[in-house]
Amino acid sequence: MIKLKRVYLPPAPDDGLRVLVERLWPRGFTKEQAALDVWLKKVAPSPELRRWFGHDPAKWPEFRRRYWQELAEKQRETDFLQQEGKNGNVTLVYAARDEEHNAALALKQFLEEKE
């Protein structure tokens, strides 16, 4: 099962494998606080796409479409996440404030669509 959680929320036993899916480390946060198992920088949106999106909800549909195109070329990383999700809980950890328009949500949707 694939779940989502902001990095600023405390880890929980049912998180399972905690995977940071950000290209940049969350500001003001230590590695101990994050309690991560894996940091998959490569699965995050490209810097160009991230800058273009700028967390603008109006750009969400186009961001998601472009990001899914990028994810289609990252089969090794997406296969890893899908396989781990079949074996147990995987929590995609992200830093964005907007819980409805962020790359982790788009990644989760991509993985679910790919099943």
C-alpha positions as CSV (number, residue, x, y, z in Angstrom):
1,M,0.0,0.0,0.0
2,I,1.3,3.5,-1.0
3,K,0.6,6.3,1.5
4,L,1.6,10.0,1.7
5,K,2.9,12.0,4.6
6,R,4.5,15.4,5.1
7,V,8.0,15.1,6.4
8,Y,7.1,17.5,9.3
9,L,4.6,14.9,10.7
10,P,6.0,12.4,13.2
11,P,6.8,8.9,11.9
12,A,4.4,6.1,12.8
13,P,4.8,2.4,13.0
14,D,2.3,1.8,10.2
15,D,4.3,4.0,7.8
16,G,6.3,1.0,6.7
17,L,9.1,2.0,4.3
18,R,9.6,5.7,4.5
19,V,10.8,7.2,1.2
20,L,11.6,10.8,0.7
21,V,10.5,11.8,-2.8
22,E,12.0,15.3,-2.9
23,R,15.0,16.4,-4.9
24,L,16.0,18.8,-2.2
25,W,16.4,18.1,1.5
26,P,13.5,19.7,3.6
27,R,14.7,22.9,5.3
28,G,15.3,22.9,9.0
29,F,15.0,19.1,9.3
30,T,17.6,16.6,10.5
31,K,18.0,13.1,9.1
32,E,17.1,11.7,12.5
33,Q,13.9,13.7,12.6
34,A,12.9,12.5,9.1
35,A,13.4,8.8,10.1
36,L,13.7,7.9,6.4
37,D,14.6,4.5,5.0
38,V,15.3,5.7,1.4
39,W,15.8,9.0,-0.3
40,L,14.8,8.7,-4.0
41,K,16.0,12.0,-5.5
42,K,15.7,10.7,-9.0
43,V,12.0,10.1,-8.8
44,A,11.3,13.8,-8.0
45,P,10.3,16.2,-10.8
46,S,13.1,17.8,-12.8
47,P,14.3,21.2,-11.5
48,E,12.8,22.8,-14.6
49,L,9.4,21.3,-14.1
50,R,9.4,22.1,-10.4
51,R,10.3,25.7,-11.0
52,W,7.6,26.0,-13.8
53,F,4.9,24.5,-11.5
54,G,5.8,26.7,-8.5
55,H,3.0,25.0,-6.5
56,D,0.4,26.9,-8.5
57,P,-2.9,24.9,-8.3
58,A,-4.0,26.3,-11.6
59,K,-1.1,24.5,-13.3
60,W,-1.8,21.2,-11.5
61,P,-3.3,19.2,-14.5
62,E,-0.5,20.2,-16.8
63,F,2.2,19.6,-14.1
64,R,0.8,16.2,-13.5
65,R,0.8,15.3,-17.2
66,R,4.4,16.5,-17.6
67,Y,5.6,14.8,-14.4
68,W,4.0,11.5,-15.5
69,Q,6.0,11.8,-18.8
70,E,9.2,12.2,-16.7
71,L,8.2,9.2,-14.5
72,A,7.6,7.0,-17.5
73,E,11.4,7.3,-18.1
74,K,12.2,6.3,-14.4
75,Q,11.0,2.8,-14.6
76,R,13.6,1.4,-12.2
77,E,12.6,3.8,-9.4
78,T,8.8,3.4,-10.0
79,D,9.1,-0.4,-10.2
80,F,11.0,-0.4,-6.9
81,L,8.2,1.7,-5.2
82,Q,5.4,-0.5,-6.7
83,Q,7.2,-3.7,-5.6
84,E,7.7,-2.4,-2.1
85,G,4.1,-1.3,-2.0
86,K,3.0,-4.9,-2.8
87,N,5.2,-6.2,0.0
88,G,3.9,-3.8,2.7
89,N,3.3,-0.2,3.4
90,V,5.3,2.5,1.7
91,T,5.0,6.1,2.7
92,L,6.0,8.7,0.2
93,V,7.4,11.5,2.4
94,Y,7.3,15.0,1.0
95,A,7.8,18.6,2.1
96,A,5.2,20.6,0.2
97,R,2.5,22.5,2.2
98,D,-0.3,21.9,-0.3
99,E,-1.6,18.4,0.3
100,E,-3.8,18.3,-2.8
101,H,-1.3,19.6,-5.4
102,N,2.2,18.2,-4.9
103,A,4.6,15.8,-6.7
104,A,4.2,13.1,-4.1
105,L,0.5,12.9,-4.8
106,A,1.1,12.9,-8.5
107,L,3.7,10.1,-8.0
108,K,1.2,8.0,-6.0
109,Q,-1.5,8.5,-8.6
110,F,1.0,7.4,-11.3
111,L,1.9,4.3,-9.4
112,E,-1.7,3.4,-8.8
113,E,-2.6,4.0,-12.5
114,K,0.4,1.8,-13.6
115,E,-0.8,-1.2,-11.5
